Every structure is written in C-alpha cells, then in structure tokens.
C-alpha cells in the first residue's frame, strides 16, 4: 500500500450552519449555494491563527457537489465557487460521486499535495437541496442509484437501506430499539452543535409534539420515554420497514471547506495543524441486488483497509469517528465495516453506550448526518470539520470530549455503498 510521498496537513476548516434555506420559506431565511459557500469561507478565515492569502497561496479548488444541475439548474459550479473567494484564474474542478463527493474532493486534494503537484489547495463541498419538493429531491437522489434496475421499481434510498436493515436484522438479530439508540445518541450530540440543522434531542421533540397538540386543543399525548415516542407511528411513521421518519437523515443545504497543505506551510498558518495520515477509497456494484451480502459495504471495508495500512494503525487506535449515518442502520453497519466491532455487534455496542460521547469510542459527536444534516456534496467535508475540532480541543461547549483525542477517522459513503472514502487524522 503506497505511503503519502510527503506529509499532508489540514491548516484550517470552515463551515456554515447547515439547514433548510428554501426559496419558498421566509424571504429572510432564503440562501443560495453561493451564500452558503461564502459563509463557510468567512468561518474558515475567522478561525485561522495566521490568515492564508487565498489569492496568492491557494493553487487549486477541489469541490465536492452531487447535483447542482438538478437541485439548482446550475452546472459548471467549480469556477463559480472559485470566483466567489477570489481564486480566479486558478484551476477549479467539481467532483461528483453521490454522497461521497466531499470525501472524493478531499482525497484528490490529499493526492495533489502529497505528490508535490500543489503545495496548498482548498477541498470543499456544497449542496443546495431544499428548493425542490420532496418528490423532486427523491428524483434527484435517485440519480445516485441504478437507473435501470432500482429506481424504476420504486427502490428509493430509504427502501435500499431498509433492505440492508432487514438483512442485518435477519442475520444478527438487530432490533428496532437498537436503531432508536442511534437516533437518540446522535440527536443528543447534535443538540450541542450550533451548526446542526436540527439541534434537538428526541426528548425535545417529544415536548414539542405535546405543545403542538395542546395548542391545537387536542388530547396531549404521553410517552413513557424516548423509545415509546419513537415507537409511536402517529409521530414517527414507517417510511420503509424497519426505517421510520426519525431513522432518516435530513434534506439539507450547506457548505464546508478545508485548507490542505504541506507540513511547512501548515506551521505558517497555525500552531496546531492536523495531519492526514491515512486515505482510502473503495467501490462496489451500484445495484444492491448484485451483492452477495447486504449486511455490510465492501467499498467501506476496502477504503478502511487502505487507510489503516497507510496510517500504520488499526481500528483499536481510533479515538473518535464521524461515520456516514444517512440512516440509523448505516451507522451500525459502518462501525462493523470499519472494524470497531465484530460483525453483528455494532447494534449492541450503541445500545450499551460504547459509542456515546462519554463512551469508549465516541461516534458522530457532531450529531452526524441524522441531526447535523446531510447536504450531499458537503457532508464528507463537514465530518472532517468535526474531527479537526475534536482533535484540537475546539468543539463547542459540552460537545468537546473530556479526554481530548489525538487520532480520529471520517467515513463517507456514496449511494447505497457503491463508493466510500475513509480518512484518518492525527494531531501531535
């Protein structure tokens, strides 16, 4: 497995608040992808120790974006985003690989710097999803599935991940309650994240539902606990068994970006850079029906093996991780594919609190895609932002882990597992 030809560092990160900024909502809340990208840029610049002279020192932009063409009717996005931050006439390219578009943009940035082709680049991601109706978003996302063998037969992504979920349940005895555990944990974490789209605990949602009923003059529902609330089909309807509404990630608008550079340059910009010590990528058949085993993702296992070998470490060395929880079952599968737990033990681990913020291996301290939001092209970059902050001790408030980690991992998946990247970060 090739090692990086020279060390690669993240010198700075920036991210807007993920959310729903639809043009059909209140005018004061409406934002375009351009607005979101500029907010991420401002955030990046505001938190730098020594400012990078973007126009002079950044040599290229690698932009993750799934489908601005369909979401916004705006193709040719990379030069537009480069122009907004003053990079013109530097090269800029958009990279599309479904939900792992941001992870792919980062990997290409790492390769560019490690090879010596560039010294300092930006890896970023942006997606503006909320201007479409639910049907429009469903149709657009379907472009990441098999257009011949899946979508024409009603296999939307909730259905595809439900297939993974039922396979996992049948083989390992995974339960709906264990899926609830993932959502409860991630919303608990997301409630502490000021940049999350839905910074609410499940208990907060219970209270909100009760107040809504009271305001309408209807009987006030009572639930014994969060699990009873999530079991109630009237508030948490079934989308595709076993996945209910609160098992699904959000439709989100957002942007995030990173400065990727050499060790020498990183030290100029900050006293505490974060090194990328491992980068892996894998792929699999696009159609779920072609895979012999639907309880895990071959692309994720392949990417993880490459990243671990490059970094010279193993799963037991990881102290914090952001994994691709587009659905609650996806987090459970990810923790097994990454080698954190034996096959069939991921669900038990979350139920026992091992992956909680105060557990042995905190997973998705940001709130994950479930609570933080899932703006397709920006999701992989947003994961890096969280791990970067955790390693530097800069996560906001109580979200910062008390035992500050020094090694973290980010796992970003495309579609139902057709592609995946894994990146391993380390701070001295």
N, C-alpha and C positions, 0 to 999 in steps of 0.2 A: 504494500500500500504506500503510495507516494506521501512523503512529508512535504510540508509547505517549504518552498525554496528559501523564503525569508519570513520572518515573523510578521504577523498582521495584527493590528490593534484597532479597537473602536475608541476614538478620541472623544466623541460627543454623540448625544442622542436627542431627538426632538419628536414630539407627538402632540397632535391636537386632542381635544376632548372628543371621543367617539360618541356618535349619537344619530338621531333622526333629524335631518335638516331639510326636509322636503319642501319643495316649492309650493306644495298645497297646504302647508301649515301656516302659522302666523308669519307675516312678512319679516318681522324682526328676527325670526329664527332661521330663515332660509339662508343656505350657504351652498356654493358650488364647490366642485373639486378644487378649483383654483384657491378659494378661500381656505379650505381645509389644509391644502399644501402649504400655503403661506403661514398659517397658524403653527404648523409643525416646524417650519423653518425658523420662525420667531422664537419658539420654545427652545429649539436647538441652540440658537445664538445666545439666548438669555442665560443658559446654564453652562456656558463654556468658561473655563478659567481664563484662557487667552484666546481671543477670537480668531478663528480661521478666516483668512482673507479669501472668501469663496471665489471671487472672480479671478484671483491671481493663483491660488494654490490648488483648488479642486480641478481635476483634469477630465473627469467624465461623470455622467449620471447614469446609474443603472436603476430603472424604475419598474417596480412590480405593479401590474394592473391587469385584471382579468378581462373586463369588457366595458371600457368607457364608450365603445362604439354602440353597444346595445343599451347600456344604462343611461347614457347622456347624448347619444348620437355625436360623439366627439372621438374621432380616431386621431392618429398621429399625436399622441399625448406627450411623449417624452420631450420633444423640443419646446412644447408649450410650457411644461413644468420647469425646464431648464431656463427658459427666458424669464420666468417669474422670479427666480432667485439670482438672476444676473449671470448665468453660466454661458450664454450665447457668446461666441460661436463654438464652445467646447462640445465634443460629441455627447449625445444623449440617446439612450435606447430603452424601449419598453420591452419588458419580458413578461410573457403570459404562460402560465402553467396552472390554470384554475386557482384553487385556494392557496397553492404554494407559490404563487407568483412573487410574493415578497421574499420568501426563502430563497428562490432561484436568483432574484436580483442580488441578494446578499452573497450567495455563493459565487456568482460571476464577479462581484466586486472583490471578494477574497482572492480568487484566482488571478485577477488582474494585478492586484498589489503584490501578491506572493511571487508572481512570475517576473516582476520588475517592469512590466509594461507601463504601469502607472505607479505613482507614489501616494497620491491622495485622491480619493473618489467619494462620491455620495451613493449610498444604497438606500433607496426609499420605496414607498408604496402608497398608493392612493386608490380609493374606490368611492364612488357616489352612487348608492343603490336605491335610496329612498324616494326618488322621484317617480318610480314605477309603481303600478298597482301590485298586489300580491301575485296575481296571475302573470303580470309582466316580469316580476322578479323570478318566479318559478320557471318561466320560459327561458329567461336569460341564463339562469344557473344550469338549466338542462343542457346547455351547450358544453358543459364540462363532463357530461355523461355520454353514453353511447347513443348517438342519434338514430341508429337503426334498430338496435336490439333492446334498448332500455326505455327511453322517454316515450316513444310511440305507444308503449304498452302500459303507460301510467307509472313507470318507475322513477318517481321524483327522489330527491336526496333523502327526505325523511323515510321513504319506503326502502331505499337501498341500505341505509344504516339500521333500519328496523330489521332487515334481513340479517345483517351482521349481529344484531342484538338477539334475535331469536335463535340463531345458530350458537351463540355463546351461552345462552340460557340452556339450550338442549344439551350441550356438551359438558358444561361445567356447573350447571345449577344456579347461575346468576339470577338474581331476583329483581323485581321492580323496586323494592325498597332500597336495594343497593344502588340502583340508578338514581333514586331520590337523594341518596347520600352525596352523590357527586354534585347535584344541583344545589343542595343546601350548603355544602362546603364552599363552592365557587361563588355563590351569591354572598356568603359571609365575607369572603375575601374582597369581592367587588364593592361591597358597601363601604370599604375603606379606601377605595381608589377614586380620587377626584376626576379622573379622566374616563371612568367607566360610563357606558351608555345607560346601564341600569344598576346604579349603586344602591341596591336594596337587598336586604336579607329576605328569605322566604317568609320569616315572621312578619317583616314589614308589609309584605304582600297580603298576608292574612288580615292584618289590621286594616289595610286599605280596602280590601274587599268588604269587610264588615262595615266600615264607614260609608262605603258606596251604597250598600243595602239600606242602611239607616237613613241616608239622605233621600233615597227613593221611597221611603215609607214601607219597605218590605221587611219580612222577618230577618233578624240579624243572625247569620249562620254562626255556629260554634264548632270549633275543631279542637280536638284534644291536643294536637301538636302539629308540627310542620308536615309530618308524614301523612296525617289524616287529611290535611289540606291538599297535599299533592295527590292523594288517592281519590279526591272528590272530582268526579267527571264534570260537574257543573262549573267548576272554576279552572280545572286542568284537564281539558278534553283530550281524548285519544286522537293523535294525528296519524300514526301508523304503528300498530302494536309491535313492541311494547312502549313505543315512544309517545309521550304526551306533550302538550304545549310547552311545559317547563323543562322538557328534556332537550329542546331545540335551541340553537344559538339564534342570535338576533340578526335582522336585516339592518345594516349599519352603514353610515357614512363616516369616513375617517382617513387620516393620513399620518405617516410617521417616516422618519429618516435618520440615517446614521452617517457619521464621518468615519470612513475606513482608511487607514493609513499605515505607514511603516512605524517601527518602534521609535526611530529617531524623531520623526515628525510628531508622533503622539506625545512625546515628552515636551515638545514645544507648546502644545495646546493645553495640556493638563498634567497635573502631578499624579493622577491616579487613573491611567488608561486601563482598559480591559482587553486582554489578549484573546483572540480566537485561536484555539489550539487544535480544533478538530472540525472538519466539514465533510459531510457525507450526503450522497444523493442516491435514490433508488427509484425504480419504476416497476409497474406490474401491468397486467392486462387491464384495459379500460373497463371492460364489462365485468361486473361482479359474477355473472353466471359462469364465466370461464375459469374461475379459480377453484382449485380442489379443496381449499379450506377457507371458510369465511369468518373464522374466529380471530383472525389476525391479518396484518398487512405485510406482505412480502417486501414492498417498497420501503416500509419503515424499518424492518429488520435489516435490510441491506444498507440503508443510509446510516443506521446506528452503528453497524459493524465497521463501516468505513471510518466514521467519525471517531469511534473509540480507538481504533487502531492507529489513526493519525495522531490522536492526542496521547497515546500511550497509557490510557487508563481504561477502567471498566465501569459498569453500571454502579457498583458499590461506592465509587468515588464521587458520584454526583450528589450535591447537597441541596439543590433547588432546581426545579424544572418547570418550564411552560410547555404544555403539550396541547395538541390540536383537538379541543373538545367541542367540535361543531355540534355534536350530540353527546349526551351523557355517556352512552356506551362507548363512544370514541375515546374518551379519556381512559376508561378501564382497559380497553384493547391496547392503547398506546403504552400504558405503564408495563404491560406484559411484553409488547414488541421491543421495548427499549431495554428489557432485561432487569427492570427494577423488581419485578415479582415473577414467580413461576406462572406458566400458563394456567389460567383458571383461578388464580389467586388475587388478581387485581381488584375484583369487586370486594372481596373480603378485606383487603388492605384499606380501601377507602372507608368501609363500614367500621373498621377498628380504629380509625383516626390516624393511621400511619401517614397519610398524605395531607393531613390538615396543616394549617400554618404553624402549629406548635407540635407537629408530629415528627417522626424520624426523617421523612423525605417530603418536604412541602411541595405540593404540585399546584400550579396555577394560582400563585399568590396575587396575581393581578385581578383575579376574578375569571380569568380565562375568556374564551370566546363567548361562553354562556352568559356572563354578566358584563364583562368589559365591552363586548360587541365583536362583530366579525365583518369588517369591511374588506372584502376578499383580498384585494391586492396589497393591503396594508397590514393584514393580520400577522404575517410572519415577522415583519419588522417591529410591530408592536410587542411581540413576545420578547424580542431582543432588548427592547427598551426596559421591560420589567426586570429581566435578569441582570442587565447592566446596572440598574439602580440597586438591586438587592446586593450585588457583589461589592458595590461602592458604599453601601450603608446609607443610601439616599432615598429609599422608598418612603412615601409619605406616611407619617404618623405610625399607628399601630401595625400597619402592613409590613413594616420593616422587620425582618426576622431578628429575634433577640441574639441568637448565635449567628453572627454575620457569616454567610457562606463565602467560599473562595472559588468554588467551581460550580458552574451551572450549565444547563442544557436547554435547548429550544428545539421542538419537534413540530414541523409544519407539513400538513398533508394536502394533496390536491385531489379534489373529487372524492370518490369512494375508496381512494388508495391507489390510484393509477400512478401517482408520483409522491415523493416525500423528500424533504431535506432535514438533516439533523446538524445542529451547530453546538459546539462545546466552548464555553467561555471560562476564562480564568483571570483572577486578579492577584497580584503579588501581595 
